[in-house]
Amino acid sequence: MSIDPQALWYINGRWVHPNAATIPITDVAVLRGYSLFESLRTYNRHPFHLREHLERLYRSAEHIELVLPFSRDEITDIVQQVIERNTYQHASLRILITGGQSTDGIIPDGLPTLSVLITPLGERDMERFARGVHLITTHLHREMPEAKTTSYISAIRALKEAARHDATDALFVNEHGHVLEGTRSNFFIFLDDLLITPRTGILLGVTRQVVLELARSHFKVEERPILLEELSEADEAFITGSSREITPVVRIDDRIIGTGQPGPRTYELEQRFIDMVERGDF
Ligand SMILES: Cc1ncc(COP(=O)(O)O)c(C=O)c1O
């Protein structure tokens, strides 16, 4: 994913190219990290589960006590316009809400701002499915994990730690030894034909929900904490997220998952996911 300088973005009421995309420095998003976002993608110019992403955006706003002066219909309309004004077949969309400008540097007295950014995406990287990824675990933690705020300091630190271990990403583990989620993804394991994923202490991913629905007709599903000790028994593991869809996990720290190769059940779910996307059934 890379920014196209010719893209047309909607930034707080204006249509601009990325190099002219600015918000005031006195916005509490910049000064205090008080802001929210949603990240989703389009397939063949259709947004994937936009309604669910907007539901989560409004839930996040409630969590951080930010009253949004835009309706779901207004945001939907702007998202559609962003897709139409750009030519990309597949793209990543970012809906960004900032807290607004502040005179005293902390309490916003201006209105929240809305921006919608779009970035072109290429075709699916099938190699990723075939290879799987190596993750590390980290005891860093996310503040207000249920809300999709732009506060990704622990995620960035965790990713730097992962890079030092030649790993792709990191899994947050809490003080009870529960494996929660990745820096930008949800986490699942298979114990035989039982699929397990946490439900609390995480961001409830839109992809997670879609994958659970695809899995239910085929596998037994449990939404409950995953213990660190269970990783050694897992036959398969994978992460889900809007941009990476389903990505098999083959190693976590020094533990090899299953055979060390992406497993058949994960492959089955990937196939179902890809079929659904190709049919445009979302
Ligand atoms: C912390 C976190 N968990 C999970 C997810 C996956 O959510 P979704 O499937 O809606 O992209 C994300 C997405 O960015 C995330 O940041």
The ligand as an ORCA input file, in Angstrom:
! r2SCAN-3c Opt
* xyz 0 1
  C      -6.138     -3.486     17.602
  C      -6.896     -4.045     16.444
  N      -7.526     -5.230     16.588
  C      -8.212     -5.790     15.565
  C      -8.285     -5.181     14.319
  C      -9.020     -5.842     13.190
  O     -10.225     -5.166     12.907
  P     -10.911     -5.214     11.474
  O     -11.136     -6.654     11.147
  O     -12.199     -4.481     11.677
  O      -9.989     -4.556     10.523
  C      -7.650     -3.931     14.132
  C      -7.713     -3.252     12.841
  O      -7.001     -2.316     12.571
  C      -6.945     -3.351     15.217
  O      -6.313     -2.162     15.090
*
